[in-house]
Amino acid sequence: MEDWRNGGFGLYLHWPFCQSKCPYCDFNSHVSTRIDQDRWQRAYLSEISRVGAETQGRLLNSVYFGGGTPSLMRPELVSAILARVRATWTLANDCEITLEANPGSVEAGRFRGYRDAGVNRVSMGIQALADGDLRALGRAHSVAEARAAFDVARTTFDRVSFDLIYARQNQTLKNWQKELSDALTMAADHISLYQLTVEDGTAFGDRLAHGKLRGLPGEELSADFYAATQEICGAAGMDAYEVSNHAKTGSESRHNLIYWRAGDYVGIGPGAHGRLSQNDDRWATEGLRAPGAWLSKVESEGNGEALREILRPADRAAEYLMMSLRLREGMSLPRYSSFAGDRISPQKLADLVEIGMISVATNQIRATDAGRMVLNTLIAELSAA
């Protein structure tokens, strides 16, 4: 069996436009007053056909519209893309088709259009259930708008997820516990919970560098936030199947599981990453990052890629280690060894088991709850072994 089949095969499409840029966001997103969606449609369809010719005969497990704010796309554009997808690959019977949405861009009619086009899952960027914190995060919507948008999504789509950011400025543990408990009553089957991270090159990064981003929690309080999050979600039947993602059994994000299980995925759009296995090689691909430049390159050359290179075995093994240990199910030791050409030191594994960082059973290594608290350190220890 070709190794990528262990993870599956997916398609990621990047829509790079937003109505405004959030101060914490380091994604490839841009604000533009004029977008020729017909022109973008031609480019997406061209790229799907190009990569489809390289991957004929594959069963497609998932499609993911990410961004940016894909809910700014016309339903007709989404419909045309999905029609080309169906003409290019055979879709799995349970193919998951996800579209990201911001509450401020939600309209019932538009959502019905996405559903009719084939979208069966929506992921909403709610981010907070406190109006003051939404303003501090640069979000354009209110809590009331977020709840109303969620209600529209829940009555339109089979599956709905939403994101929250915690460990925010001046947030108390008690307030987060109440906010998360309230969020879990909204009847989503999947929720993504991210600690606020401040990245270089963002507005928050600039403020932090100048001493103007105050009220962030220290390490001890951040650990308390994480522990409370696991406890509250677990009690609600929404265990963490991945470090930052919680779901009811059977409602895990099938698309993201392809990433974490080292499957293959096509990346289409500005800055979109992909992984494709061909013969005995695994290729890393990346689209040209600037939206205008990507669009022009597709139109003039029939190819929006800025990068396509073979992953070295060591890089492939390191990527699998880093991604798979984020999952509750963990990592296959034989599969890792097949990438690395060597096995992890049995003594190192024994040492990490002894101090309670990992468990090992039937050739599968898993991070324990304690190990997940210091996952980056754990990954570094295993990489050095």
Protein Blocks (a to p, Z undefined) as FASTA:
>chain_A
ZZklmnopcdddddfbdfbdcfkbccdcdddfbdcfklmmmmmmmmmmmmmmmmgoiacf
bdcddedjfklpcfklmmmmmmmmmmmpccdfklccdddddfklgcfklmmmmmmnopab
dcddekpacfklmmmnopabdfklmmmmmmmmmmmpmbdcddddehiehiafklmmmmmm
mmmmnopabdcdddddddehiaklmmmmnopaghiacfklmmmmmmmmmmmmmmnopacf
bfklccdehiacfklmmmmnopacddedehiacdddehjbccdddddfblklmmmmmmmn
opabfbdcdddfklmmmmmmmmmmmpmnlpafklmmmmnopacdfklmmmmmmnopacce
ehiacddfklmmmmmmmmmmmmmZZ
